[in-house]
Amino acid sequence: MLDTLKRRLGITGTEKDDLLEDLLNEAQAYVKGYTNRAEIPALLEPALVWFAAAAYNQLGLEGEKSHSEGGVSHSVDLLPQHLKDLLNQYRLAKVGNA
């Protein structure tokens, strides 16, 4: 997945590999938590790359939902509907007494 992420981001070389691995690990933790799974199905691996790429592009914007600068405004959608729909297909329900 690291090579796929690097291609997506246009990164060559290995100087950012540790950061990218961290972002992939965080994406895995998020997807496991969201889907209530211990292992991630192979069909969700592209979602991991998407989450890691989005996190890379949002470095420095932690905690912001929108950003404006020089008359240009950007909003951040941490879980776009198409990814939510994909993850929901693999989500396991929790059953038990609360």
Backbone as a printed PyTorch tensor [residue, N CA C, xyz], in Angstrom:
tensor([[[  0.8070,  -1.1950,   0.0000],
         [  0.0000,   0.0000,   0.0000],
         [  0.8560,   1.2670,   0.0000]],

        [[  2.0500,   1.1780,   0.5820],
         [  2.9240,   2.3560,   0.6220],
         [  3.2400,   2.8460,  -0.7860]],

        [[  3.5440,   1.9240,  -1.7000],
         [  3.8540,   2.3230,  -3.0780],
         [  2.6420,   2.9780,  -3.7420]],

        [[  1.4710,   2.4380,  -3.4960],
         [  0.2430,   3.0120,  -4.0590],
         [  0.0240,   4.4260,  -3.5290]],

        [[  0.2130,   4.6040,  -2.2290],
         [  0.0470,   5.9210,  -1.6180],
         [  1.0570,   6.9120,  -2.1880]],

        [[  2.2970,   6.4900,  -2.3400],
         [  3.3200,   7.3810,  -2.8920],
         [  2.9880,   7.7870,  -4.3240]],

        [[  2.4900,   6.8440,  -5.1300],
         [  2.0730,   7.1930,  -6.5000],
         [  0.9270,   8.1920,  -6.4710]],

        [[ -0.0470,   7.9660,  -5.5890],
         [ -1.1960,   8.8580,  -5.4800],
         [ -0.7610,  10.2780,  -5.1360]],

        [[  0.2450,  10.3880,  -4.2630],
         [  0.7040,  11.6960,  -3.8110],
         [  1.8190,  12.2760,  -4.6680]],

        [[  2.3380,  11.4940,  -5.6150],
         [  3.4310,  11.9710,  -6.4560],
         [  4.7440,  12.0840,  -5.7000]],

        [[  4.9540,  11.2020,  -4.7250],
         [  6.1640,  11.2260,  -3.9070],
         [  7.1260,  10.1480,  -4.4040]],

        [[  8.3850,  10.5390,  -4.5980],
         [  9.4250,   9.5760,  -4.9350],
         [ 10.4600,   9.5960,  -3.8170]],

        [[ 11.2870,   8.6020,  -3.7760],
         [ 12.2860,   8.5260,  -2.7140],
         [ 11.6870,   7.9400,  -1.4490]],

        [[ 12.5030,   7.8770,  -0.4150],
         [ 12.0760,   7.2220,   0.8240],
         [ 12.0520,   8.1480,   2.0370]],

        [[ 12.3570,   9.4250,   1.8450],
         [ 12.4670,  10.3270,   2.9910],
         [ 11.1550,  10.5130,   3.7600]],

        [[ 10.0160,  10.2750,   3.1470],
         [  8.7230,  10.4450,   3.8270],
         [  8.0490,   9.1100,   4.1520]],

        [[  8.7470,   8.0100,   3.9590],
         [  8.1480,   6.6870,   4.1610],
         [  7.6340,   6.4940,   5.5830]],

        [[  8.3840,   6.9480,   6.5910],
         [  7.9310,   6.7700,   7.9770],
         [  6.6160,   7.5050,   8.2240]],

        [[  6.5240,   8.7400,   7.7380],
         [  5.2880,   9.5140,   7.8900],
         [  4.1360,   8.8240,   7.1690]],

        [[  4.3730,   8.3680,   5.9450],
         [  3.3170,   7.7230,   5.1690],
         [  2.8710,   6.4150,   5.8180]],

        [[  3.8100,   5.6670,   6.3820],
         [  3.4530,   4.4380,   7.1120],
         [  2.5940,   4.7800,   8.3260]],

        [[  2.9570,   5.8500,   9.0330],
         [  2.1350,   6.2880,  10.1710],
         [  0.7120,   6.6140,   9.7270]],

        [[  0.5850,   7.3200,   8.6150],
         [ -0.7420,   7.6900,   8.1120],
         [ -1.5330,   6.4570,   7.6860]],

        [[ -0.8740,   5.4860,   7.0750],
         [ -1.5560,   4.2380,   6.7150],
         [ -1.9960,   3.4810,   7.9620]],

        [[ -1.1590,   3.4620,   8.9910],
         [ -1.5280,   2.7950,  10.2460],
         [ -2.7210,   3.4850,  10.9130]],

        [[ -2.7310,   4.8120,  10.8770],
         [ -3.8650,   5.5490,  11.4340],
         [ -5.1350,   5.2690,  10.6380]],

        [[ -5.0130,   5.1710,   9.3190],
         [ -6.1640,   4.8510,   8.4750],
         [ -6.6890,   3.4580,   8.8070]],

        [[ -5.7760,   2.5070,   9.0150],
         [ -6.1920,   1.1550,   9.3850],
         [ -6.9220,   1.1580,  10.7210]],

        [[ -6.4030,   1.8880,  11.6850],
         [ -7.0480,   1.9510,  12.9960],
         [ -8.4430,   2.5610,  12.8820]],

        [[ -8.5730,   3.6060,  12.0710],
         [ -9.8770,   4.2500,  11.8910],
         [-10.8750,   3.2810,  11.2550]],

        [[-10.4480,   2.6120,  10.1840],
         [-11.3490,   1.6990,   9.4700],
         [-11.7200,   0.5130,  10.3620]],

        [[-10.7720,  -0.0270,  11.1120],
         [-11.0820,  -1.1210,  12.0290],
         [-12.0860,  -0.6670,  13.0850]],

        [[-11.8840,   0.5140,  13.6280],
         [-12.8070,   1.0310,  14.6300],
         [-14.1880,   1.3030,  14.0610]],

        [[-14.2490,   1.8800,  12.8820],
         [-15.5310,   2.2180,  12.2650],
         [-16.3160,   0.9640,  11.8980]],

        [[-15.6090,  -0.0440,  11.3770],
         [-16.2980,  -1.2510,  10.9130],
         [-16.4290,  -2.3170,  11.9990]],

        [[-15.8170,  -2.0890,  13.1540],
         [-15.8380,  -3.0590,  14.2600],
         [-15.1950,  -4.3810,  13.8650]],

        [[-14.1330,  -4.3170,  13.0840],
         [-13.4410,  -5.5180,  12.6150],
         [-12.0120,  -5.5520,  13.1490]],

        [[-11.5240,  -6.7650,  13.3920],
         [-10.1320,  -6.9470,  13.8060],
         [ -9.2060,  -6.9510,  12.5920]],

        [[ -9.7140,  -7.4060,  11.4590],
         [ -8.9550,  -7.4410,  10.2110],
         [ -9.7360,  -6.6790,   9.1450]],

        [[ -9.0080,  -6.0480,   8.2590],
         [ -9.6390,  -5.2520,   7.1990],
         [ -9.7250,  -6.0960,   5.9330]],

        [[-10.9330,  -6.2350,   5.3550],
         [-11.0660,  -6.9700,   4.0940],
         [-10.2330,  -6.3130,   2.9820]],

        [[ -9.6850,  -7.1250,   2.1010],
         [ -8.8360,  -6.6160,   1.0210],
         [ -9.5540,  -5.5750,   0.1610]],

        [[-10.8610,  -5.7070,   0.0340],
         [-11.6110,  -4.7500,  -0.7910],
         [-11.6390,  -3.3460,  -0.1910]],

        [[-11.2610,  -3.2140,   1.0800],
         [-11.2260,  -1.8900,   1.7040],
         [ -9.8390,  -1.2510,   1.6450]],

        [[ -8.8470,  -1.9440,   1.1030],
         [ -7.5030,  -1.3750,   1.0370],
         [ -7.4460,  -0.0670,   0.2510]],

        [[ -8.1840,   0.0890,  -0.8540],
         [ -8.1760,   1.3940,  -1.5160],
         [ -8.6950,   2.5240,  -0.6130]],

        [[ -9.6170,   2.2060,   0.2730],
         [-10.1080,   3.2240,   1.2090],
         [ -9.0040,   3.6460,   2.1670]],

        [[ -8.1460,   2.7070,   2.5580],
         [ -7.0240,   3.0430,   3.4390],
         [ -6.0920,   4.0360,   2.7560]],

        [[ -5.8120,   3.8010,   1.4870],
         [ -4.9480,   4.7070,   0.7290],
         [ -5.6070,   6.0760,   0.6230]],

        [[ -6.9130,   6.0970,   0.3810],
         [ -7.6260,   7.3740,   0.2830],
         [ -7.5350,   8.1380,   1.6020]],

        [[ -7.8140,   7.4700,   2.7150],
         [ -7.7400,   8.1190,   4.0240],
         [ -6.3350,   8.6360,   4.3060]],

        [[ -5.3180,   7.8330,   4.0130],
         [ -3.9390,   8.2530,   4.2630],
         [ -3.5550,   9.4410,   3.3860]],

        [[ -3.9640,   9.4270,   2.1140],
         [ -3.6740,  10.5450,   1.2090],
         [ -4.3870,  11.8080,   1.6790]],

        [[ -5.6310,  11.6700,   2.0950],
         [ -6.3750,  12.8230,   2.5970],
         [ -5.7150,  13.3750,   3.8500]],

        [[ -5.2680,  12.4890,   4.7460],
         [ -4.6030,  12.9270,   5.9710],
         [ -3.2940,  13.6470,   5.6370]],

        [[ -2.5590,  13.1410,   4.6670],
         [ -1.3060,  13.7850,   4.2560],
         [ -1.5810,  15.2030,   3.7480]],

        [[ -2.5990,  15.3300,   2.9220],
         [ -2.9270,  16.6420,   2.3460],
         [ -3.4980,  17.6060,   3.3730]],

        [[ -3.9470,  17.0910,   4.5070],
         [ -4.5290,  17.9420,   5.5460],
         [ -3.5690,  18.2050,   6.7030]],

        [[ -2.3190,  17.7590,   6.5750],
         [ -1.3460,  18.0350,   7.6260],
         [ -1.2530,  19.5430,   7.8340]],

        [[ -1.3150,  19.9600,   9.0670],
         [ -1.2960,  21.3810,   9.3960],
         [ -2.6830,  21.9660,   9.5630]],

        [[ -3.7100,  21.2360,   9.1550],
         [ -5.0960,  21.7030,   9.2990],
         [ -5.8250,  20.9430,  10.3980]],

        [[ -5.0930,  20.2230,  11.2570],
         [ -5.7210,  19.4000,  12.2770],
         [ -6.7510,  20.2080,  13.0640]],

        [[ -7.9380,  19.6420,  13.1860],
         [ -8.9980,  20.2700,  13.9610],
         [ -9.8430,  21.2720,  13.1900]],

        [[ -9.4450,  21.6350,  11.9840],
         [-10.2050,  22.6090,  11.2070],
         [-11.2310,  21.9120,  10.3260]],

        [[-12.4090,  22.5310,  10.2180],
         [-13.4350,  22.0230,   9.3090],
         [-13.4890,  22.8510,   8.0350]],

        [[-12.9770,  24.0700,   8.1220],
         [-12.9020,  24.9180,   6.9310],
         [-11.7260,  25.8730,   7.0950]],

        [[-11.2720,  26.4040,   5.9650],
         [-10.1030,  27.2690,   5.9640],
         [-10.2680,  28.2810,   4.8430]],

        [[-10.0280,  29.5220,   5.1550],
         [-10.0920,  30.5820,   4.1470],
         [ -8.7810,  31.3460,   4.1400]],

        [[ -8.3190,  31.6630,   2.9380],
         [ -7.0810,  32.4240,   2.8110],
         [ -7.0740,  33.1030,   1.4580]],

        [[ -6.8440,  34.3910,   1.4620],
         [ -6.7510,  35.1290,   0.2080],
         [ -8.0090,  35.0480,  -0.6390]],

        [[ -9.1690,  35.0170,   0.0000],
         [-10.4230,  34.9530,  -0.7280],
         [-10.8050,  33.5630,  -1.2090]],

        [[ -9.9850,  32.5760,  -0.9130],
         [-10.2750,  31.1960,  -1.2990],
         [-10.6720,  30.4310,  -0.0490]],

        [[-11.7940,  29.7260,  -0.1340],
         [-12.3000,  28.9760,   1.0090],
         [-12.3090,  27.4880,   0.6960]],

        [[-11.8620,  26.6850,   1.6660],
         [-11.8510,  25.2360,   1.5260],
         [-12.5710,  24.6430,   2.7190]],

        [[-13.3620,  23.5990,   2.4680],
         [-13.9650,  22.8670,   3.5810],
         [-13.4090,  21.4450,   3.5790]],

        [[-13.3670,  20.8530,   4.7720],
         [-12.7870,  19.5250,   4.9310],
         [-13.8940,  18.5580,   5.3050]],

        [[-14.0400,  17.5030,   4.5080],
         [-14.9970,  16.4440,   4.7860],
         [-14.1910,  15.1970,   5.1160]],

        [[-14.1020,  14.8780,   6.4120],
         [-13.2430,  13.7870,   6.8380],
         [-13.7670,  12.4160,   6.4340]],

        [[-15.0660,  12.2940,   6.2350],
         [-15.6380,  11.0240,   5.7940],
         [-16.6880,  11.3090,   4.7180]],

        [[-16.2260,  11.4350,   3.4640],
         [-17.1570,  11.6980,   2.3720],
         [-18.1820,  10.5780,   2.2350]],

        [[-19.3220,  10.9140,   1.6990],
         [-20.4310,   9.9700,   1.6150],
         [-20.0660,   8.6900,   0.8640]],

        [[-19.2920,   8.7780,  -0.2090],
         [-18.9520,   7.5670,  -0.9650],
         [-18.1100,   6.6030,  -0.1260]],

        [[-17.2310,   7.1260,   0.7310],
         [-16.4510,   6.2450,   1.6030],
         [-17.2900,   5.7200,   2.7530]],

        [[-18.1750,   6.5440,   3.2640],
         [-19.0790,   6.0890,   4.3290],
         [-19.9400,   4.9360,   3.8120]],

        [[-20.4570,   5.0710,   2.6060],
         [-21.2640,   4.0060,   2.0080],
         [-20.4560,   2.7240,   1.8570]],

        [[-19.2010,   2.8510,   1.4190],
         [-18.3410,   1.6820,   1.2560],
         [-18.0650,   1.0220,   2.6030]],

        [[-17.6740,   1.8040,   3.6010],
         [-17.3720,   1.2500,   4.9200],
         [-18.6050,   0.6270,   5.5580]],

        [[-19.7570,   1.2300,   5.3490],
         [-20.9880,   0.6910,   5.9460],
         [-21.3060,  -0.7160,   5.4440]],

        [[-20.8810,  -1.0410,   4.2300],
         [-21.1030,  -2.3840,   3.6940],
         [-20.3390,  -3.4420,   4.4830]],

        [[-19.2770,  -3.0450,   5.1550],
         [-18.4200,  -3.9810,   5.8890],
         [-18.5220,  -3.8080,   7.4050]],

        [[-19.4180,  -2.9750,   7.8320],
         [-19.5520,  -2.6860,   9.2600],
         [-20.2580,  -3.8470,   9.9700]],

        [[-19.6790,  -4.2660,  11.0800],
         [-20.2630,  -5.3130,  11.8980],
         [-21.0090,  -4.6780,  13.0730]],

        [[-22.1800,  -5.1960,  13.3530],
         [-22.9670,  -4.6740,  14.4600],
         [-22.4270,  -5.2080,  15.7900]],

        [[-22.5370,  -4.3910,  16.8080],
         [-22.1870,  -4.8330,  18.1540],
         [-23.4760,  -5.2550,  18.8520]],

        [[-23.4440,  -6.4440,  19.4440],
         [-24.6220,  -6.9790,  20.1030],
         [-24.2580,  -7.2920,  21.5430]],

        [[-25.1330,  -6.9450,  22.4610],
         [-24.8750,  -7.2460,  23.8610],
         [-25.5290,  -6.2430,  24.7710]],

        [[-25.3630,  -6.4420,  26.0540],
         [-25.9070,  -5.5180,  27.0380],
         [-24.9550,  -4.3580,  27.2250]],

        [[-25.5250,  -3.1950,  27.2860],
         [-24.6790,  -1.9950,  27.4440],
         [-24.6120,  -1.5900,  28.9020]]])
